Amino acid sequence: MKVIELTPPYLIFLGDVKDPTYAKTGAGLAQWRPEQCLGQLSLVDDGIDLGLPTLSIAEAAEQGVRSLIIGTASIGGGIPDSWLPTLLQAVEAGLEIVAGVHSTLASHPLLSAAARAAGTRLVDVRVPPAGIPVATGKKRSGLRLLTVGTDCAVGKKYTALALERAMCEAGFNARFRASGQTGIMITGEGMPIDSVVADFISGAAELLSPANSPDHWDVVEGQGCLTHPGYAAVSTGLLLGSQPDAFVVCHEAGRTHISGWEDFPLAPIAEVIERTVAVGAITNPTIRCVGISVNTSRLAADEIPDYLQELEAELGLPCFDPLREIPQALLDSLQAMTVTTTAKEATS
Amino acid sequence: MKVIELTPPYLIFLGDVKDPTYAKTGAGLAQWRPEQCLGQLSLVDDGIDLGLPTLSIAEAAEQGVRSLIIGTASIGGGIPDSWLPTLLQAVEAGLEIVAGVHSTLASHPLLSAAARAAGTRLVDVRVPPAGIPVATGKKRSGLRLLTVGTDCAVGKKYTALALERAMCEAGFNARFRASGQTGIMITGEGMPIDSVVADFISGAAELLSPANSPDHWDVVEGQGCLTHPGYAAVSTGLLLGSQPDAFVVCHEAGRTHISGWEDFPLAPIAEVIERTVAVGAITNPTIRCVGISVNTSRLAADEIPDYLQELEAELGLPCFDPLREIPQALLDSLQAMTVTTTAKEATS
């Protein structure tokens, strides 16, 4: 196993959480992979409702659920004692437990003893797999698109998922590749790139999007941004290892500074494009920007079309709100790249 | 403790190694910190001689040695059984053991049990300290110089040590800051930056060169290079966290490709300068290149002056062989920066 892999189908565990902002993982799963979510389980009557059937552990096991996914964050980041009886019951029923909590499942003495006894796995999606090599930089067959950002938390994961969906609907051979814990839980596999040891970041990115058929697109979830004072190293390593042929810049309309680092203004989108090409060209000289994805949540509905049109005029690239639509012009340019690449590989 | 710290004075342990290329750490210590090396200990008659007095463990302990430093690499990277009796004797005599081996000292059952019993430390210089934060990007007082490279293993550590020595001799308030295991062993403290988890690389670099008096120079040992397909993420994170005011580009004359990645030509020095400024300016807008350090080991002695003069004419910067001399022009420009900075901090 070279990347983290989960075992579907899932029961989404929501703990005793009532505030939906703490249930992003569960909500993401229900939105993007509903076919793999057989049910939900909340410990409280007025808990979060993802619109899935409510199942007990016994019912879930009976219906073929293979993994319980902890779909909420707890205050403090650990496993509250009030969750334990349910998690232990799931382990005893042979379910794997999946979590992205800070203190790992594996370090919990009761859970790890129970999992050993039951012969089932505890999957900590923040813990990278062992044996990640240093990146080779060698070109791999197949095509890759990376979502990059003007900051953290601007919609890189959402954009990549929306692109995968639109590409598959348009007949592309495309697959989302998760580089963060929520993405890994949504898609069932991936690489927690920000938890990898420094020397191996680009090697981890190479594992995440392995060689594939010439017409295949990996749509890689980006992390951080190249101008981030804290996280730019992660973004750099992911970019070099992903070797993207195409990238989409993700931006939140109205954001002016790096969130949490208010002394640092956001780089203009044109500068982000320039920096991404400068670094990305080291491992893929033909890298190019194919579009701008805008998180428009701070804009009024009637401001959105003007905002996108002005940006499009300024940058000469398709600009879009991924909640609304993936523009045909972007899909067309990816299609043209697919044709060129498959023709080149067929004659080489 | 925020960075790794060793306890001098030292006994340099050379194992049963006979080939000096495997004793770089020991040789570096004897060269750069002779006053802290009370002796050497080899297990074989025709072993490596660093020119230090030969001491048994008992003699070393008697003379006040506090740490045994493993100054050689073993074949395989671990602790050979033939070394164990001596290391255990050192632990029992209360010495700390320091190593940069791949399989850690702490994971060796006999050594770790003996160290616990004797109440002494095993120091693995590849293991970063706990609790490294994400970088803040906030400007710290004091001045910083970083050695960057056109590749790995071109003389970044050597150049930084030679700069520290020349600066101190010229009356600067300067200190070498080690970012790799050999440098940490030589200087007795530092941060193994390539072993830090991705999210914390720049934070680790911030810890390595903390706030200091306005006239103080940290001379930070660089790692990798910004165009390296495997290690650029480490170089990027170290550059952003170090926030250097000045940098020196290190290059090996005659090297044409990234060593071990032969598909990747070296970037020209001018491009390395440009990329270093572009990234470094994110956290320090006044960053600038102050010189080029050339490893001339592949050149004939009579080729060296011409090579350096041509480079100097091309780049308009002091170009030097750090084995020979640190140019006065470089020291002068650092002195001018010191004056400007201390004057600015005095009036602010």
Boltz contact constraints between the chains, C-beta under 6 A:
constraints:
  - contact:
      token1: [A, 134]
      token2: [B, 230]
      max_distance: 6.0
  - contact:
      token1: [A, 135]
      token2: [B, 229]
      max_distance: 6.0
  - contact:
      token1: [A, 135]
      token2: [B, 230]
      max_distance: 6.0
  - contact:
      token1: [A, 137]
      token2: [B, 229]
      max_distance: 6.0
  - contact:
      token1: [A, 137]
      token2: [B, 261]
      max_distance: 6.0
  - contact:
      token1: [A, 194]
      token2: [B, 198]
      max_distance: 6.0
  - contact:
      token1: [A, 194]
      token2: [B, 199]
      max_distance: 6.0
  - contact:
      token1: [A, 195]
      token2: [B, 197]
      max_distance: 6.0
  - contact:
      token1: [A, 196]
      token2: [B, 198]
      max_distance: 6.0
  - contact:
      token1: [A, 197]
      token2: [B, 195]
      max_distance: 6.0
  - contact:
      token1: [A, 198]
      token2: [B, 194]
      max_distance: 6.0
  - contact:
      token1: [A, 198]
      token2: [B, 196]
      max_distance: 6.0
  - contact:
      token1: [A, 198]
      token2: [B, 201]
      max_distance: 6.0
  - contact:
      token1: [A, 198]
      token2: [B, 234]
      max_distance: 6.0
  - contact:
      token1: [A, 199]
      token2: [B, 194]
      max_distance: 6.0
  - contact:
      token1: [A, 201]
      token2: [B, 198]
      max_distance: 6.0
  - contact:
      token1: [A, 201]
      token2: [B, 233]
      max_distance: 6.0
  - contact:
      token1: [A, 202]
      token2: [B, 230]
      max_distance: 6.0
  - contact:
      token1: [A, 227]
      token2: [B, 282]
      max_distance: 6.0
  - contact:
      token1: [A, 229]
      token2: [B, 135]
      max_distance: 6.0
  - contact:
      token1: [A, 229]
      token2: [B, 137]
      max_distance: 6.0
  - contact:
      token1: [A, 229]
      token2: [B, 283]
      max_distance: 6.0
  - contact:
      token1: [A, 230]
      token2: [B, 134]
      max_distance: 6.0
  - contact:
      token1: [A, 230]
      token2: [B, 135]
      max_distance: 6.0
  - contact:
      token1: [A, 230]
      token2: [B, 202]
      max_distance: 6.0
  - contact:
      token1: [A, 232]
      token2: [B, 236]
      max_distance: 6.0
  - contact:
      token1: [A, 232]
      token2: [B, 240]
      max_distance: 6.0
  - contact:
      token1: [A, 233]
      token2: [B, 201]
      max_distance: 6.0
  - contact:
      token1: [A, 233]
      token2: [B, 233]
      max_distance: 6.0
  - contact:
      token1: [A, 233]
      token2: [B, 236]
      max_distance: 6.0
  - contact:
      token1: [A, 233]
      token2: [B, 237]
      max_distance: 6.0
  - contact:
      token1: [A, 234]
      token2: [B, 198]
      max_distance: 6.0
  - contact:
      token1: [A, 236]
      token2: [B, 232]
      max_distance: 6.0
  - contact:
      token1: [A, 236]
      token2: [B, 233]
      max_distance: 6.0
  - contact:
      token1: [A, 236]
      token2: [B, 236]
      max_distance: 6.0
  - contact:
      token1: [A, 237]
      token2: [B, 233]
      max_distance: 6.0
  - contact:
      token1: [A, 240]
      token2: [B, 232]
      max_distance: 6.0
  - contact:
      token1: [A, 261]
      token2: [B, 137]
      max_distance: 6.0
  - contact:
      token1: [A, 282]
      token2: [B, 227]
      max_distance: 6.0
  - contact:
      token1: [A, 283]
      token2: [B, 229]
      max_distance: 6.0
